[in-house]
């Protein structure tokens, strides 16, 4: 089972961002942020429980880039009042 958790985490990332794209503009910003946080947390849990290998490295890399980008966008909003 642990062998496939890397693929599950990649799927969770994909589903999270597809869901985020569909609800964007239709719900408040807090709900969108909560969806991203829950998806990132679930992905992190599944990655940490998966076996070492290509999918684990890929999942951690994708999660790092997405979370890092989200943080950069938040800092941009805080500094400039918008992008």
Secondary structure by P-SEA (a helix, b strand, c coil): cccaaaaaaaaaaaaaaaaaaaacccccaaaaaaaaaaaaaaaaaaaaaccccaaaaaaaaaaaaaaaaaaaaaaaaaacccc
